[in-house]
């Protein structure tokens, strides 16, 4: 009789067996297509405690076992001010999944809780800054965030409808404030419904949105939720709508744009007309 697999081993097996097509394969495709992890890299895997970042951590752990490209990883958890229940859930899941996390404390929620204008924007910037700083302290040259396929297409539509600009979420980018550091998004080609299916199959429970603003206001307006619903409505008439939106950021025709920006400079079609 074979050895009984431990819970974390069952989770790992589900990634490379049952959900290989939905999770492992698009993960590897993104790594290769966008050249996200190179030999000698030390990646700060940033774990918020949600399903996306926890899956990312397991994918990178598995990659370390099988990759021909030697790299290191640090599994970083920042506590921006979670309540006791959410913090404990993260610790319990890290132990269950055998993720060797390094947790550090910040007061981000306390600071942004006092801001009336654009608290979400400030929170996001502060969180990323703290993560870059911690990753650098640990000797990392990259941080990995858990944004997935659906985040990419939703961000594109949000920028058009509410930002009056055509702006996407790239699979990697250089930090503007931490020289020599990069941000990578290894889940770039993984669909959210596949992550949910994996989570449910393994009976895992992760924290949801742990923002204090959301906790205080159950009617908190979410433009992203509106975009999610819009995409689902469009999908009823065009099953390929998600794929088409995603592919559009890979096939941009700059010659058809009236004005565009690149590296801080603005250009007009009249410049080369």
Backbone as CSV, one residue per row, in Angstrom:
resi,resn,N_x,N_y,N_z,CA_x,CA_y,CA_z,C_x,C_y,C_z
1,UNK,0.838,-1.190,0.000,0.000,0.000,0.000,0.885,1.257,0.000
2,UNK,0.550,2.257,-0.837,1.373,3.442,-0.964,1.285,4.350,0.241
3,UNK,2.217,5.262,0.318,2.250,6.229,1.405,1.066,7.181,1.317
4,UNK,0.479,7.486,2.450,-0.636,8.426,2.501,-0.095,9.845,2.345
5,UNK,-0.615,10.563,1.376,-0.144,11.917,1.113,-0.658,12.890,2.167
6,UNK,0.198,13.826,2.546,-0.185,14.872,3.474,-1.037,15.924,2.749
7,UNK,-1.814,16.738,3.498,-2.681,17.737,2.853,-1.950,18.627,1.851
8,UNK,-0.758,19.105,2.200,-0.044,19.989,1.271,0.402,19.238,0.020
9,UNK,0.666,17.933,0.154,1.058,17.137,-1.004,-0.131,16.898,-1.932
10,UNK,-1.308,16.741,-1.367,-2.511,16.590,-2.180,-2.795,17.866,-2.959
11,UNK,-2.579,18.995,-2.309,-2.764,20.283,-2.978,-1.776,20.426,-4.131
12,UNK,-0.528,20.068,-3.873,0.498,20.160,-4.912,0.194,19.227,-6.071
13,UNK,-0.279,18.036,-5.768,-0.599,17.078,-6.831,-1.762,17.575,-7.681
14,UNK,-2.730,18.243,-7.049,-3.878,18.756,-7.811,-3.441,19.815,-8.815
15,UNK,-2.388,20.556,-8.488,-1.892,21.597,-9.390,-1.280,20.992,-10.649
16,UNK,-0.488,19.950,-10.482,0.241,19.381,-11.627,-0.490,18.208,-12.282
17,UNK,-1.571,17.737,-11.659,-2.337,16.630,-12.230,-3.720,17.103,-12.676
18,UNK,-4.644,17.210,-11.746,-6.037,17.528,-12.081,-6.178,18.873,-12.784
19,UNK,-5.454,19.882,-12.306,-5.574,21.219,-12.889,-4.330,21.623,-13.675
20,UNK,-3.680,20.652,-14.232,-2.461,20.944,-15.010,-2.762,21.883,-16.188
21,UNK,-3.824,21.591,-16.917,-4.167,22.391,-18.095,-4.592,23.801,-17.709
22,UNK,-5.301,23.931,-16.580,-5.859,25.224,-16.189,-4.892,26.083,-15.373
23,UNK,-3.982,25.439,-14.630,-3.100,26.190,-13.740,-1.629,26.075,-14.115
24,UNK,-1.100,24.868,-14.093,0.334,24.687,-14.299,0.777,25.119,-15.698
25,UNK,0.062,24.663,-16.719,0.481,24.973,-18.086,0.479,26.475,-18.391
26,UNK,-0.611,27.219,-18.082,-0.562,28.670,-18.352,0.452,29.405,-17.492
27,UNK,0.735,28.880,-16.316,1.786,29.448,-15.463,3.135,29.345,-16.172
28,UNK,3.448,28.174,-16.693,4.718,27.962,-17.397,4.772,28.781,-18.683
29,UNK,3.658,28.852,-19.397,3.609,29.635,-20.634,3.941,31.100,-20.344
30,UNK,3.347,31.652,-19.284,3.600,33.059,-18.933,5.055,33.276,-18.554
31,UNK,5.625,32.351,-17.769,7.027,32.481,-17.367,7.940,32.566,-18.585
32,UNK,7.671,31.714,-19.577,8.524,31.666,-20.763,8.246,32.827,-21.717
33,UNK,6.972,33.098,-21.972,6.614,34.132,-22.946,7.082,35.521,-22.501
34,UNK,6.940,35.797,-21.206,7.273,37.122,-20.704,8.619,37.163,-19.978
35,UNK,9.324,36.021,-19.942,10.650,35.933,-19.313,10.608,36.501,-17.888
36,UNK,9.770,35.889,-17.067,9.511,36.429,-15.732,10.561,36.045,-14.705
37,UNK,11.079,34.829,-14.772,12.084,34.382,-13.807,13.315,33.886,-14.558
38,UNK,14.472,34.440,-14.219,15.722,34.081,-14.883,16.699,33.456,-13.890
39,UNK,17.713,32.821,-14.426,18.728,32.194,-13.585,19.360,33.233,-12.654
40,UNK,19.478,32.869,-11.393,20.085,33.761,-10.417,19.125,34.708,-9.735
41,UNK,17.870,34.744,-10.170,16.886,35.619,-9.535,16.597,35.177,-8.109
42,UNK,16.247,36.128,-7.277,15.696,35.840,-5.959,14.376,36.591,-5.881
43,UNK,13.278,35.827,-5.851,11.939,36.393,-5.988,11.260,36.509,-4.628
44,UNK,10.769,37.699,-4.334,9.947,37.894,-3.146,8.507,37.605,-3.511
45,UNK,8.011,36.447,-3.100,6.644,36.023,-3.423,5.707,36.668,-2.406
46,UNK,4.927,37.643,-2.848,4.115,38.458,-1.939,2.747,37.820,-1.720
47,UNK,2.481,37.430,-0.496,1.267,36.698,-0.155,0.346,37.580,0.677
48,UNK,-0.835,37.862,0.127,-1.819,38.678,0.848,-2.680,37.820,1.760
49,UNK,-2.737,36.524,1.450,-3.594,35.616,2.211,-4.808,35.157,1.439
50,UNK,-5.027,35.748,0.264,-6.140,35.343,-0.583,-5.786,34.151,-1.452
51,UNK,-6.767,33.672,-2.194,-6.605,32.473,-3.019,-5.531,32.643,-4.084
52,UNK,-5.459,33.825,-4.682,-4.541,34.049,-5.802,-3.082,33.978,-5.367
53,UNK,-2.745,34.704,-4.327,-1.350,34.741,-3.881,-0.916,33.419,-3.255
54,UNK,-1.857,32.721,-2.606,-1.516,31.413,-2.036,-1.245,30.395,-3.138
55,UNK,-2.048,30.429,-4.190,-1.790,29.553,-5.331,-0.457,29.904,-5.968
56,UNK,-0.182,31.185,-6.129,1.090,31.609,-6.710,2.266,31.049,-5.919
57,UNK,2.154,31.079,-4.602,3.229,30.554,-3.762,3.448,29.066,-4.024
58,UNK,2.349,28.306,-4.147,2.482,26.871,-4.396,3.053,26.600,-5.792
59,UNK,2.663,27.395,-6.771,3.202,27.231,-8.120,4.710,27.478,-8.140
60,UNK,5.142,28.516,-7.452,6.573,28.832,-7.439,7.343,27.800,-6.637
61,UNK,6.756,27.287,-5.567,7.391,26.187,-4.832,7.595,24.980,-5.744
62,UNK,6.565,24.643,-6.506,6.659,23.504,-7.423,7.694,23.771,-8.499
63,UNK,7.743,25.009,-8.982,8.712,25.378,-10.006,10.137,25.174,-9.503
64,UNK,10.381,25.510,-8.255,11.712,25.330,-7.681,12.141,23.861,-7.687
65,UNK,11.175,22.964,-7.598,11.488,21.534,-7.575,11.877,20.993,-8.944
66,UNK,11.283,21.571,-10.009,11.431,20.963,-11.334,12.176,21.823,-12.346
67,UNK,12.404,23.089,-12.039,12.973,24.004,-13.030,14.452,23.748,-13.270
68,UNK,14.840,23.890,-14.534,16.253,23.834,-14.895,16.930,25.187,-14.659
69,UNK,16.121,26.199,-14.396,16.634,27.547,-14.147,16.778,27.740,-12.638
70,UNK,18.008,27.853,-12.139,18.194,28.007,-10.695,17.779,29.394,-10.210
71,UNK,16.899,29.436,-9.221,16.480,30.707,-8.625,16.086,30.465,-7.182
72,UNK,15.992,31.537,-6.415,15.593,31.456,-5.017,14.273,32.185,-4.815
73,UNK,13.620,31.914,-3.707,12.359,32.581,-3.407,12.216,32.811,-1.910
74,UNK,11.661,33.944,-1.569,11.269,34.261,-0.200,9.762,34.489,-0.207
75,UNK,9.065,33.898,0.759,7.608,33.975,0.790,7.205,35.006,1.848
76,UNK,6.791,36.167,1.370,6.624,37.343,2.218,5.146,37.637,2.472
77,UNK,4.803,37.795,3.734,3.452,38.220,4.115,3.554,39.541,4.857
78,UNK,2.877,40.548,4.343,2.822,41.824,5.032,1.472,41.945,5.730
79,UNK,1.500,42.285,7.007,0.263,42.545,7.736,0.017,44.048,7.755
80,UNK,-0.932,44.527,6.946,-1.199,45.970,6.910,-2.110,46.427,8.042
81,UNK,-2.550,45.449,8.867,-3.472,45.765,9.956,-4.694,44.875,9.946
82,UNK,-4.509,43.621,9.514,-5.622,42.668,9.492,-6.191,42.486,10.888
83,UNK,-7.480,42.127,10.965,-8.013,41.762,12.273,-7.413,40.408,12.676
84,UNK,-7.588,40.025,13.932,-6.943,38.830,14.470,-7.361,37.567,13.719
85,UNK,-8.628,37.510,13.318,-9.134,36.323,12.620,-8.464,36.139,11.268
86,UNK,-8.352,37.222,10.502,-7.720,37.125,9.184,-6.234,36.795,9.291
87,UNK,-5.562,37.415,10.235,-4.142,37.142,10.416,-3.920,35.669,10.772
88,UNK,-4.749,35.136,11.646,-4.603,33.740,12.040,-4.900,32.802,10.884
89,UNK,-5.878,33.165,10.053,-6.202,32.333,8.894,-4.996,32.228,7.957
90,UNK,-4.290,33.333,7.770,-3.098,33.318,6.916,-2.034,32.401,7.509
91,UNK,-1.800,32.528,8.804,-0.798,31.691,9.475,-1.170,30.216,9.390
92,UNK,-2.441,29.910,9.598,-2.903,28.519,9.551,-2.757,27.934,8.149
93,UNK,-3.103,28.712,7.131,-2.991,28.232,5.757,-1.534,28.040,5.344
94,UNK,-0.675,28.926,5.786,0.751,28.784,5.476,1.291,27.492,6.086
95,UNK,0.853,27.180,7.296,1.286,25.944,7.950,0.702,24.733,7.248
96,UNK,-0.587,24.796,6.900,-1.250,23.687,6.214,-0.596,23.384,4.873
97,UNK,-0.258,24.434,4.130,0.277,24.285,2.783,1.801,24.194,2.738
98,UNK,2.428,24.239,3.916,3.892,24.165,4.006,4.563,25.276,3.213
99,UNK,4.076,26.496,3.405,4.698,27.670,2.794,5.487,28.383,3.882
100,UNK,6.811,28.454,3.751,7.659,29.055,4.798,7.637,30.575,4.756
101,UNK,6.577,31.154,5.276,6.391,32.604,5.162,7.268,33.385,6.138
102,UNK,7.562,34.600,5.736,8.183,35.599,6.613,7.178,36.743,6.740
103,UNK,6.606,36.928,7.929,5.565,37.926,8.155,6.157,39.165,8.806
104,UNK,5.759,40.329,8.312,6.189,41.577,8.953,4.987,42.503,9.103
105,UNK,5.060,43.385,10.085,3.937,44.240,10.466,4.090,45.653,9.897
106,UNK,2.946,46.254,9.522,2.898,47.667,9.132,1.620,48.276,9.713
107,UNK,1.495,49.593,9.612,0.299,50.272,10.101,-0.481,50.909,8.961
108,UNK,-0.434,50.297,7.790,-1.031,50.893,6.594,-2.526,51.156,6.764
109,UNK,-3.263,50.191,7.282,-4.708,50.388,7.435,-5.013,51.553,8.372
110,UNK,-4.215,51.705,9.424,-4.433,52.803,10.372,-4.212,54.149,9.705
111,UNK,-3.211,54.207,8.825,-2.911,55.457,8.128,-3.992,55.788,7.107
112,UNK,-4.327,54.816,6.246,-5.288,55.082,5.173,-6.710,55.209,5.695
113,UNK,-6.975,54.679,6.876,-8.306,54.768,7.480,-8.697,56.223,7.752
114,UNK,-7.693,57.088,7.864,-7.942,58.496,8.183,-8.022,59.365,6.922
115,UNK,-7.811,58.746,5.777,-7.810,59.489,4.522,-9.193,59.436,3.881
116,UNK,-9.724,60.580,3.537,-11.056,60.644,2.927,-10.986,60.505,1.407
117,UNK,-9.928,61.070,0.810,-9.818,61.084,-0.646,-8.857,60.008,-1.137
118,UNK,-9.354,59.108,-1.983,-8.555,58.053,-2.616,-7.790,57.182,-1.616
119,UNK,-8.449,56.640,-0.580,-7.739,55.785,0.375,-7.239,54.497,-0.272
120,UNK,-7.987,53.965,-1.239,-7.590,52.707,-1.892,-6.295,52.894,-2.688
121,UNK,-6.185,54.026,-3.378,-4.982,54.321,-4.160,-3.770,54.435,-3.239
122,UNK,-3.954,55.180,-2.140,-2.855,55.354,-1.192,-2.455,54.021,-0.570
123,UNK,-3.458,53.221,-0.200,-3.195,51.917,0.411,-2.377,51.033,-0.529
124,UNK,-2.777,50.995,-1.799,-2.079,50.162,-2.778,-0.627,50.591,-2.938
125,UNK,-0.396,51.904,-3.002,0.967,52.417,-3.156,1.818,52.113,-1.919
126,UNK,1.228,52.285,-0.753,1.972,52.021,0.479,2.291,50.542,0.615
127,UNK,1.345,49.690,0.291,1.565,48.251,0.391,2.705,47.819,-0.525
128,UNK,2.671,48.323,-1.761,3.712,47.928,-2.715,5.077,48.440,-2.271
129,UNK,5.112,49.650,-1.742,6.378,50.192,-1.264,6.961,49.368,-0.134
130,UNK,6.128,48.975,0.820,6.589,48.147,1.934,7.076,46.780,1.443
131,UNK,6.378,46.219,0.452,6.770,44.910,-0.081,8.121,44.999,-0.799
132,UNK,8.300,46.040,-1.598,9.592,46.243,-2.257,10.710,46.358,-1.214
133,UNK,10.456,47.151,-0.187,11.461,47.376,0.838,11.834,46.086,1.547
134,UNK,10.838,45.305,1.942,11.100,44.042,2.641,11.823,43.062,1.728
135,UNK,11.391,42.982,0.475,12.029,42.076,-0.478,13.494,42.441,-0.670
136,UNK,13.773,43.734,-0.761,15.163,44.174,-0.908,15.986,43.797,0.322
137,UNK,15.398,43.950,1.511,16.093,43.576,2.746,16.458,42.098,2.748
138,UNK,15.619,41.289,2.109,15.846,39.842,2.055,16.734,39.437,0.878
139,UNK,17.228,40.419,0.144,18.143,40.132,-0.964,17.473,39.797,-2.276
140,UNK,16.195,40.126,-2.401,15.461,39.822,-3.631,15.682,40.908,-4.681
141,UNK,15.594,40.509,-5.932,15.658,41.480,-7.026,14.313,41.607,-7.744
142,UNK,13.333,40.783,-7.318,11.995,40.843,-7.906,10.951,40.589,-6.826
143,UNK,9.760,41.171,-7.033,8.609,40.767,-6.229,7.565,40.197,-7.180
144,UNK,6.856,39.180,-6.723,5.806,38.543,-7.521,4.461,38.830,-6.881
145,UNK,3.522,39.332,-7.677,2.170,39.613,-7.213,1.180,38.663,-7.889
146,UNK,0.043,38.435,-7.234,-0.902,37.412,-7.688,-1.992,37.881,-8.624
147,UNK,-1.737,38.892,-9.446,-2.745,39.324,-10.419,-2.893,38.279,-11.517
148,UNK,-4.131,37.983,-11.879,-4.397,36.930,-12.857,-5.029,37.480,-14.136
149,UNK,-5.365,36.588,-15.042,-5.951,36.901,-16.347,-7.117,37.877,-16.227
150,UNK,-8.036,37.598,-15.311,-9.227,38.446,-15.187,-8.883,39.831,-14.659
151,UNK,-7.876,39.923,-13.790,-7.423,41.235,-13.328,-6.931,42.073,-14.510
152,UNK,-6.273,41.402,-15.455,-5.717,42.106,-16.619,-6.824,42.730,-17.455
153,UNK,-7.825,41.933,-17.810,-8.878,42.448,-18.696,-9.782,43.433,-17.965
154,UNK,-10.007,43.218,-16.677,-10.837,44.150,-15.911,-10.139,45.505,-15.763
155,UNK,-8.839,45.479,-15.536,-8.076,46.718,-15.399,-8.108,47.522,-16.691
156,UNK,-8.016,46.835,-17.809,-8.071,47.509,-19.107,-9.402,48.240,-19.274
157,UNK,-10.509,47.565,-18.972,-11.826,48.182,-19.126,-12.054,49.291,-18.097
158,UNK,-11.559,49.086,-16.880,-11.667,50.132,-15.861,-10.970,51.410,-16.306
159,UNK,-9.802,51.250,-16.916,-9.041,52.424,-17.348,-9.781,53.191,-18.437
160,UNK,-10.503,52.465,-19.295,-11.249,53.110,-20.378,-12.503,53.805,-19.833
161,UNK,-13.288,53.052,-19.062,-14.592,53.557,-18.636,-14.509,54.605,-17.525
162,UNK,-13.532,54.449,-16.611,-13.486,55.335,-15.456,-12.207,56.186,-15.380
163,UNK,-11.203,55.839,-16.171,-9.961,56.603,-16.149,-9.731,57.428,-17.390
164,UNK,-10.622,57.256,-18.401,-10.502,58.004,-19.668,-9.128,57.826,-20.297
165,UNK,-8.591,56.607,-20.187,-7.310,56.309,-20.822,-7.257,54.820,-21.158
166,UNK,-6.392,54.494,-22.069,-6.214,53.101,-22.458,-4.935,52.600,-21.802
167,UNK,-5.086,51.930,-20.664,-3.936,51.509,-19.875,-4.123,50.075,-19.416
168,UNK,-3.090,49.278,-19.561,-3.179,47.862,-19.217,-2.301,47.526,-18.020
169,UNK,-2.301,46.263,-17.647,-1.496,45.750,-16.542,-0.436,44.821,-17.132
170,UNK,0.809,45.268,-17.255,1.846,44.451,-17.904,2.269,43.262,-17.044
171,UNK,2.788,42.205,-17.664,3.223,41.026,-16.914,4.458,41.270,-16.058
172,UNK,5.211,42.297,-16.370,6.343,42.668,-15.517,6.682,44.129,-15.760
173,UNK,7.309,44.757,-14.784,7.722,46.152,-14.944,8.840,46.467,-13.964
174,UNK,9.631,47.476,-14.311,10.713,47.936,-13.450,10.145,48.867,-12.392
175,UNK,10.644,48.761,-11.178,10.239,49.677,-10.116,10.813,51.057,-10.393
176,UNK,10.006,52.091,-10.177,10.472,53.456,-10.382,11.126,54.024,-9.121
177,UNK,10.850,53.430,-7.976,11.379,53.942,-6.704,12.449,53.064,-6.072
178,UNK,12.548,51.806,-6.535,13.539,50.884,-5.982,14.406,50.382,-7.136
179,UNK,15.508,51.064,-7.344,16.383,50.775,-8.484,16.841,49.324,-8.476
180,UNK,16.767,48.701,-9.650,17.209,47.320,-9.791,16.159,46.289,-9.438
181,UNK,15.005,46.735,-8.949,13.928,45.817,-8.583,12.894,45.745,-9.707
182,UNK,12.291,44.552,-9.846,11.227,44.355,-10.818,10.001,43.766,-10.144
183,UNK,8.844,43.988,-10.755,7.597,43.364,-10.338,7.175,42.399,-11.430
184,UNK,6.819,41.171,-11.041,6.359,40.188,-12.020,4.987,39.654,-11.606
185,UNK,4.230,39.179,-12.614,2.886,38.645,-12.379,2.788,37.242,-12.992
186,UNK,3.193,36.210,-12.239,3.236,34.840,-12.771,1.878,34.230,-13.112
187,UNK,0.776,34.790,-12.555,-0.558,34.235,-12.835,-1.217,34.912,-14.035
188,UNK,-0.450,35.635,-14.803,-0.967,36.497,-15.869,-1.922,35.784,-16.820
189,UNK,-1.680,34.500,-17.079,-2.505,33.759,-18.034,-3.470,32.768,-17.363
190,UNK,-3.593,32.839,-16.058,-4.478,31.915,-15.328,-5.815,32.591,-15.051
191,UNK,-6.905,31.914,-15.421,-8.248,32.447,-15.225,-8.681,32.293,-13.772
192,UNK,-9.433,33.278,-13.303,-9.880,33.254,-11.914,-10.772,32.052,-11.608
193,UNK,-11.622,31.652,-12.564,-12.507,30.515,-12.281,-11.723,29.226,-12.062
194,UNK,-10.543,29.117,-12.671,-9.702,27.941,-12.442,-9.125,27.956,-11.025
195,UNK,-8.788,29.145,-10.547,-8.270,29.280,-9.185,-9.350,28.919,-8.173
196,UNK,-10.564,29.378,-8.430,-11.687,29.067,-7.548,-11.962,27.570,-7.539
197,UNK,-11.919,26.948,-8.710,-12.160,25.505,-8.801,-11.105,24.728,-8.020
198,UNK,-9.852,25.137,-8.136,-8.756,24.494,-7.393,-8.947,24.646,-5.896
199,UNK,-9.316,25.839,-5.462,-9.559,26.112,-4.043,-10.675,25.228,-3.501
200,UNK,-11.785,25.168,-4.230,-12.926,24.377,-3.769,-12.630,22.885,-3.781
201,UNK,-11.909,22.434,-4.789,-11.562,21.006,-4.889,-10.751,20.562,-3.669
202,UNK,-9.884,21.427,-3.195,-9.024,21.096,-2.051,-9.613,21.531,-0.703
203,UNK,-10.860,22.040,-0.731,-11.563,22.469,0.491,-10.731,23.489,1.280
204,UNK,-10.184,24.448,0.554,-9.369,25.483,1.184,-10.200,26.741,1.428
205,UNK,-9.927,27.412,2.525,-10.616,28.648,2.864,-9.576,29.750,3.082
206,UNK,-9.609,30.746,2.212,-8.671,31.853,2.306,-9.404,33.118,2.702
207,UNK,-8.657,34.144,3.119,-9.307,35.395,3.474,-9.838,36.055,2.204
208,UNK,-10.923,36.806,2.375,-11.479,37.582,1.277,-10.872,38.975,1.364
209,UNK,-11.557,39.952,0.844,-11.079,41.323,0.986,-11.052,41.674,2.465
210,UNK,-9.882,42.062,2.979,-9.728,42.338,4.409,-9.573,43.822,4.683
211,UNK,-9.989,44.648,3.746,-9.842,46.095,3.881,-10.791,46.633,4.940
212,UNK,-10.321,47.535,5.773,-11.158,48.125,6.816,-12.287,48.960,6.231
213,UNK,-12.016,49.603,5.088,-13.054,50.408,4.456,-14.242,49.531,4.077
214,UNK,-13.946,48.352,3.532,-14.997,47.429,3.144,-15.711,46.878,4.365
215,UNK,-14.933,46.588,5.426,-15.536,46.055,6.639,-16.512,47.054,7.248
216,UNK,-16.186,48.352,7.183,-17.024,49.368,7.802,-18.239,49.708,6.949
217,UNK,-18.134,49.504,5.654,-19.212,49.904,4.759,-19.567,48.755,3.833
218,UNK,-20.602,48.003,4.182,-20.992,46.833,3.396,-21.517,47.224,2.027
219,UNK,-21.877,48.512,1.843,-22.380,48.988,0.563,-21.255,49.634,-0.253
220,UNK,-20.024,49.351,0.154,-18.857,49.933,-0.533,-18.945,49.697,-2.047
221,UNK,-18.869,50.789,-2.790,-19.019,50.717,-4.235,-17.786,50.109,-4.878
222,UNK,-17.979,49.142,-5.731,-16.854,48.501,-6.386,-17.012,48.599,-7.893
223,UNK,-16.197,49.436,-8.497,-16.234,49.549,-9.951,-15.764,48.256,-10.598
224,UNK,-14.827,47.573,-9.930,-14.350,46.308,-10.489,-15.479,45.278,-10.543
225,UNK,-16.343,45.276,-9.516,-17.482,44.348,-9.518,-18.413,44.657,-10.686
226,UNK,-18.589,45.940,-10.994,-19.416,46.328,-12.137,-18.827,45.789,-13.441
227,UNK,-17.505,45.916,-13.561,-16.838,45.445,-14.770,-16.952,43.925,-14.889
228,UNK,-16.787,43.223,-13.761,-16.949,41.763,-13.771,-18.328,41.379,-14.294
229,UNK,-19.352,42.070,-13.813,-20.708,41.770,-14.237,-20.916,42.093,-15.711
230,UNK,-20.342,43.194,-16.163,-20.445,43.568,-17.569,-19.842,42.496,-18.467
231,UNK,-18.661,42.015,-18.096,-17.994,40.985,-18.898,-18.835,39.720,-18.956
232,UNK,-19.429,39.339,-17.813,-20.269,38.143,-17.788,-21.497,38.308,-18.680
233,UNK,-22.055,39.521,-18.703,-23.205,39.779,-19.564,-22.818,39.683,-21.030
234,UNK,-21.686,40.282,-21.388,-21.202,40.230,-22.768,-20.860,38.803,-23.181
235,UNK,-20.390,38.027,-22.218,-19.982,36.648,-22.492,-21.158,35.770,-22.914
236,UNK,-22.354,36.145,-22.494,-23.540,35.385,-22.873,-23.777,35.433,-24.377
237,UNK,-23.364,36.528,-24.984,-23.544,36.702,-26.427,-22.276,36.384,-27.218
238,UNK,-21.142,36.501,-26.552,-19.860,36.210,-27.208,-18.966,35.441,-26.239
239,UNK,-18.931,34.111,-26.331,-18.139,33.289,-25.399,-16.649,33.610,-25.425
240,UNK,-16.181,34.258,-26.491,-14.757,34.558,-26.621,-14.393,35.952,-26.123
241,UNK,-15.346,36.635,-25.482,-15.121,38.036,-25.128,-13.901,38.229,-24.233
242,UNK,-13.704,37.349,-23.237,-12.562,37.489,-22.326,-11.245,37.312,-23.064
243,UNK,-11.192,36.284,-23.887,-9.975,36.020,-24.658,-9.679,37.167,-25.622
244,UNK,-10.722,37.726,-26.223,-10.520,38.825,-27.163,-9.979,40.067,-26.467
245,UNK,-10.525,40.373,-25.294,-10.041,41.534,-24.546,-8.581,41.325,-24.163
246,UNK,-8.262,40.125,-23.658,-6.889,39.818,-23.252,-5.932,39.913,-24.436
247,UNK,-6.329,39.331,-25.569,-5.459,39.344,-26.747,-5.259,40.752,-27.293
248,UNK,-6.219,41.641,-27.015,-6.102,43.007,-27.548,-4.890,43.741,-26.982
249,UNK,-4.463,43.408,-25.759,-3.301,44.098,-25.187,-2.000,43.531,-25.755
250,UNK,-2.114,42.447,-26.527,-0.941,41.874,-27.177,-0.850,42.281,-28.654
251,UNK,-1.881,42.953,-29.155,-1.928,43.290,-30.586,-2.311,44.754,-30.784
252,UNK,-1.676,45.628,-30.026,-1.974,47.063,-30.112,-1.387,47.646,-31.400
253,UNK,-2.196,48.416,-32.119,-1.740,49.091,-33.346,-1.577,50.572,-33.047
254,UNK,-0.371,50.989,-32.682,-0.124,52.377,-32.295,-0.411,53.359,-33.434
255,UNK,-0.278,52.889,-34.681,-0.496,53.784,-35.817,-1.935,54.273,-35.905
256,UNK,-2.842,53.613,-35.199,-4.253,53.999,-35.267,-4.661,54.925,-34.128
257,UNK,-3.740,55.244,-33.221,-4.062,56.079,-32.068,-3.750,57.546,-32.350
258,UNK,-4.603,58.416,-31.860,-4.416,59.849,-32.048,-3.269,60.368,-31.193
259,UNK,-3.189,59.868,-29.958,-2.145,60.311,-29.044,-1.803,59.162,-28.109
260,UNK,-0.528,59.030,-27.744,-0.134,57.992,-26.803,1.094,58.439,-26.022
261,UNK,1.320,57.786,-24.888,2.457,58.098,-24.037,3.405,56.911,-23.989
262,UNK,4.692,57.209,-23.901,5.711,56.177,-23.769,6.864,56.720,-22.942
263,UNK,7.158,56.056,-21.834,8.257,56.446,-20.948,8.174,57.913,-20.527
264,UNK,6.947,58.354,-20.234,6.747,59.708,-19.749,6.606,60.767,-20.826
265,UNK,6.837,60.387,-22.078,6.723,61.338,-23.181,5.413,61.122,-23.939
266,UNK,4.834,62.211,-24.405,3.576,62.137,-25.141,3.824,62.329,-26.632
267,UNK,3.163,61.509,-27.444,3.340,61.549,-28.892,1.985,61.690,-29.578
268,UNK,1.982,62.315,-30.724,0.776,62.491,-31.518,0.954,61.821,-32.875
269,UNK,-0.166,61.388,-33.447,-0.076,60.785,-34.780,0.409,61.814,-35.809
270,UNK,0.256,63.096,-35.469,0.708,64.143,-36.391,2.227,64.215,-36.477
271,UNK,2.916,63.640,-35.461,4.379,63.673,-35.460,4.954,62.943,-36.673
272,UNK,4.239,61.920,-37.132,4.759,61.127,-38.260,3.759,61.073,-39.403
273,UNK,2.743,61.933,-39.339,1.705,61.907,-40.390,2.258,62.360,-41.730
